[in-house]
Amino acid sequence: MVKLNDKARLSSIVEEIGILRRAENTHIIQLLDAFESNDHYYLITEYAPNKDLLSFINERSKLSEWSAAWLIKQILEALQYLHGTLNVVHWYFLY
């Protein structure tokens, strides 16, 4: 749920929704639906039983070398898909 009162963030969310609608990759969560009310956007995604990546990592005191390599491989495959197939460059900025 995202409040619609932040115009810069709203633009970013609308762009992210467009990318998620086009993305069809096992390493990128699937967007099932998106809708808005008077003051919020709601994104309905597939169920993620292992939570988000940060929670997954934080719940463990440390990752084995194999687990870290497995996660990095999946992240790189998702980035390769975004760059190569959708022509999207993923970047992060603080609000």
Buried (B, 14 or more C-beta within 10 A) or exposed (E): EBEBEEEEBBEBBEEBBBBBEEBEBEBBBBBEEBEBEEEEBEBEEEEEEEEEEEEBBEEEEEEEEEEEEEBEEBEEBBBEBBEEEBEBEEEEEEE
